[in-house]
Every structure is written in C-alpha cells, then in structure tokens.
Amino acid sequence: MDYQAVILAAGLGSRLHQHTKEKPKPLLMVNNYPIIDYQLSALANNNITNVIIVTGYKHKVLKKYLNNKWSKKINISFVHNEVYSETNSAYSLYLAKEKINMEFYIHLNCDTIFSDVIISELLNSDCENQIVVDRSLGLENNMEQVRIDDSGRIIKMDNMYDYKAVGKAMGLAKINQNSLKRILKKINHYHKLKNYKSNYYGIIREIVSDCEFYSFESKKGLIVDINNQAELNVAEKKIKNFRSLKC
C-alpha cells in the first residue's frame, strides 16, 4: 500500500524567533540536523515517499534546501500559503486538501521529531484515526491535552490545563479520509465566517466527541515537540541519549 504524509510548515515560529529570523522553523537545527531531516528520514525509512509540505514563512529557503537534499529520495508536493501570517494551521491543511487522496495520511506539525519505529507502529495499527500521546510530560496551559476512555478513545482535548487529562497530544497523527472530510467541513464553516485563524488540533477538539480518534503511545520510540526554547533544550538532551534516532 502507498502512504502519504502532510507536513504543515507555514508558520512564523515566533516562539523561537531567535532561531527563525533567517530560516523557517523546519530548518531549526537540533543536534546538528534540521527538524525536517528527522521527519523525512523517518518517513522514508518506512517507505513513505509521497509527502505534501505546506510552506509559508521563508518558503524559498525551505524549498531550496529540500530540493537539494531530498528531491531524489522523496516525492515532495509543495503547497504555498501566501497569507501565512494572517492564518493558522487549519487553513494550511485546507489549501492542501486536493492533494490528500490516500485512504489515510500521516499528519505532521513541522516542529515534531520522532523515531522511525513510531511511524512503523502507526502504519501497522488497526486504528486509522490515532494521535500520538505522550504521558511523560507535566501538563500545563497551551499544551494540547487529552482525556481518554478505557478503550483508548480520546473523549476530550483542550489546550488549557485539565486535571483529568492523561497526556499531551503530539504533532504526529494518522487520519483517515472520513475524519479528514469532517475536519475540512468544520474548517470550511469557519472560512464562511471569515475566520481563518483556527488551529488544526483546535478543529479536532470540536469534533472529537462524535468522531472517533484514538490515542497512540509508543513503548519503543521517542517523540518530542519543539515550540519554544525550553522544549528545544529538552529535545536536544533526549535525542542525544536516544541512540537509534538518526537522520
């Protein structure tokens, strides 16, 4: 079976502004490699070579790098979000909707690093709607927190502190076509209201109660999100100590 991945990479990376003045967030160096290299390497090692990347801020810099480094290994389709500074990740996904044509796709935020085995586990899972969840983190406001039931189904998501949450939803997920249609329908609703600021996971928050999404927790792999300097520092230490994570 062929697989497809979508990387949302249009944002400004404003919380890491000291690192993103001259380059976009996917090119942020983490232990000598840019984030995008970790992502594409893990995808390629799992035979996912059909990748859609939604660009925005510093898009020419990103495209030049990817064309030089990855064009012979990965079939990359670029979608450009020209209004990246006035929109959010849901809008970026909406721009790429015509290119997402597989039974399901791997969703990626551009600031998430993960090991190969997590992709392998996701692909081999019977569930087609899964969001990778990390239970090891201390939860606080501005983290995408999840509650789950006994079956592993996500019953609530919130980016404000939730004492009943069990972990953080990370920027890696597997989404099937039915759920994608629900997501796009909700995004389109907001667009009709001239609201283009919705966050991708914010949309999932709104539909998770009546659309089945399950949590996925890897016992073997490593996954980190890098939204700010503190998370960058933590990521560098974790990746350094995780020997099987390579580019």
C-alpha positions, 0 to 999 in steps of 0.5 A: 500500500502507498502512504502519504504524509502532510507536513504543515510548515507555514508558520512564523515560529515566533516562539523561537524567533531567535532561531527563525529570523533567517530560516523557517522553523523546519530548518531549526537545527537540533543536534546538528540536523534540521527538524525536517531531516528527522521527519523525512528520514523517518518517513522514508525509512518506512517507505513513505515517499509521497509527502505534501509540505505546506510552506509559508514563512521563508518558503524559498529557503525551505524549498531550496534546501529540500530540493537539494537534499531530498528531491531524489529520495522523496516525492515532495508536493509543495503547497504555498500559503501566501497569507501565512501570517494572517492564518493558522494551521487549519487553513494550511491543511485546507489549501492542501486538501486536493492533494490528500487522496490516500485512504489515510495520511500521516499528519505532521506539525513541522516542529515534531521529531520522532523515531522511525519505529513510531511511524512503523507502529502507526502504519501497522495499527488497526486504528486509522484515526490515532494521535500520538500521546505522550504521558511523560510530560507535566501538563500545563496551559497551551499544551494540547491535552487529552482525556481518554476512555478505557478503550483508548478513545480520546473523549476530550482535548483542550489546550488549557490545563485539565486535571483529568487529562492523561497526556499531551497530544503530539504533532504526529497523527494518522487520519483517515479520509472520513475524519479528514472530510469532517475536519475540512467541513468544520474548517470550511464553516469557519472560512464562511465566517471569515475566520481563518485563524483556527488551529488544526488540533483546535478543529479536532477538539470540536469534533472529537466527541462524535468522531472517533480518534484514538490515542497512540503511545509508543513503548519503543520510540521517542517523540518530542515537540519543539515550540519554544526554547525550553522544549528545544533544550529538552529535545536536544538532551533526549535525542542525544541519549536516544541512540537509534534516532538518526537522520 
